[in-house]
Amino acid sequence: MTMLRLLLGDQLNPAHSWFAGVDPDVLYVLMEVRQETDYVLHHAQKILAIFAAMRDFAQRLSEAGHRVCYLAIDDPD
């Protein structure tokens, strides 16, 4: 069975206990979603910075051996 763990843009803490060990049954999902950018007015640079941080964090998790699914805001699927 796979456990799904959703990571939001304000939860990018590499010291979190979730990342202490690699578990092949855990899938980390990070999504750039429009609802998160529109619920209040944000400066465009802030949104870009959050998405860049999310992409970097997902890449680091993947490089560490974790299973990661990353959905970019422009992903056609």
TORKOL-4160 file (C-alpha; in steps of 0.2 Angstrom, whole numbers, padded with zeros to 4 digits, m for minus):
77
<pt num="1" X="0000" Y="0000" Z="0000"/>
<pt num="2" X="0006" Y="0018" Z="m0004"/>
<pt num="3" X="0005" Y="0032" Z="0008"/>
<pt num="4" X="0002" Y="0049" Z="0000"/>
<pt num="5" X="0009" Y="0064" Z="0008"/>
<pt num="6" X="0004" Y="0081" Z="0002"/>
<pt num="7" X="0017" Y="0095" Z="0004"/>
<pt num="8" X="0012" Y="0113" Z="0002"/>
<pt num="9" X="0023" Y="0128" Z="m0002"/>
<pt num="10" X="0024" Y="0133" Z="0016"/>
<pt num="11" X="0029" Y="0115" Z="0022"/>
<pt num="12" X="0046" Y="0114" Z="0014"/>
<pt num="13" X="0056" Y="0108" Z="0029"/>
<pt num="14" X="0070" Y="0096" Z="0025"/>
<pt num="15" X="0072" Y="0093" Z="0044"/>
<pt num="16" X="0055" Y="0086" Z="0046"/>
<pt num="17" X="0054" Y="0068" Z="0053"/>
<pt num="18" X="0045" Y="0062" Z="0037"/>
<pt num="19" X="0062" Y="0064" Z="0028"/>
<pt num="20" X="0073" Y="0055" Z="0040"/>
<pt num="21" X="0072" Y="0039" Z="0030"/>
<pt num="22" X="0067" Y="0033" Z="0013"/>
<pt num="23" X="0051" Y="0023" Z="0012"/>
<pt num="24" X="0046" Y="0016" Z="m0005"/>
<pt num="25" X="0028" Y="0015" Z="0001"/>
<pt num="26" X="0027" Y="0034" Z="0003"/>
<pt num="27" X="0023" Y="0046" Z="m0011"/>
<pt num="28" X="0026" Y="0064" Z="m0009"/>
<pt num="29" X="0015" Y="0075" Z="m0019"/>
<pt num="30" X="0019" Y="0094" Z="m0023"/>
<pt num="31" X="0007" Y="0104" Z="m0034"/>
<pt num="32" X="0007" Y="0121" Z="m0040"/>
<pt num="33" X="m0011" Y="0125" Z="m0040"/>
<pt num="34" X="m0020" Y="0141" Z="m0045"/>
<pt num="35" X="m0031" Y="0141" Z="m0030"/>
<pt num="36" X="m0016" Y="0144" Z="m0019"/>
<pt num="37" X="m0011" Y="0159" Z="m0029"/>
<pt num="38" X="m0028" Y="0167" Z="m0029"/>
<pt num="39" X="m0036" Y="0166" Z="m0012"/>
<pt num="40" X="m0028" Y="0183" Z="m0008"/>
<pt num="41" X="m0018" Y="0195" Z="m0018"/>
<pt num="42" X="0001" Y="0191" Z="m0020"/>
<pt num="43" X="0015" Y="0199" Z="m0029"/>
<pt num="44" X="0020" Y="0189" Z="m0044"/>
<pt num="45" X="0037" Y="0187" Z="m0038"/>
<pt num="46" X="0032" Y="0179" Z="m0022"/>
<pt num="47" X="0022" Y="0166" Z="m0031"/>
<pt num="48" X="0037" Y="0163" Z="m0043"/>
<pt num="49" X="0048" Y="0161" Z="m0027"/>
<pt num="50" X="0036" Y="0149" Z="m0019"/>
<pt num="51" X="0035" Y="0138" Z="m0035"/>
<pt num="52" X="0054" Y="0139" Z="m0037"/>
<pt num="53" X="0056" Y="0133" Z="m0019"/>
<pt num="54" X="0044" Y="0119" Z="m0021"/>
<pt num="55" X="0052" Y="0113" Z="m0037"/>
<pt num="56" X="0069" Y="0113" Z="m0029"/>
<pt num="57" X="0063" Y="0104" Z="m0014"/>
<pt num="58" X="0055" Y="0091" Z="m0024"/>
<pt num="59" X="0071" Y="0088" Z="m0034"/>
<pt num="60" X="0081" Y="0087" Z="m0018"/>
<pt num="61" X="0068" Y="0074" Z="m0011"/>
<pt num="62" X="0070" Y="0064" Z="m0027"/>
<pt num="63" X="0089" Y="0064" Z="m0027"/>
<pt num="64" X="0088" Y="0058" Z="m0009"/>
<pt num="65" X="0078" Y="0043" Z="m0015"/>
<pt num="66" X="0061" Y="0048" Z="m0010"/>
<pt num="67" X="0046" Y="0045" Z="m0022"/>
<pt num="68" X="0040" Y="0061" Z="m0028"/>
<pt num="69" X="0026" Y="0067" Z="m0039"/>
<pt num="70" X="0027" Y="0085" Z="m0044"/>
<pt num="71" X="0013" Y="0094" Z="m0054"/>
<pt num="72" X="0018" Y="0111" Z="m0061"/>
<pt num="73" X="0005" Y="0124" Z="m0064"/>
<pt num="74" X="0007" Y="0122" Z="m0083"/>
<pt num="75" X="0006" Y="0103" Z="m0083"/>
<pt num="76" X="m0007" Y="0098" Z="m0096"/>
<pt num="77" X="m0012" Y="0083" Z="m0087"/>
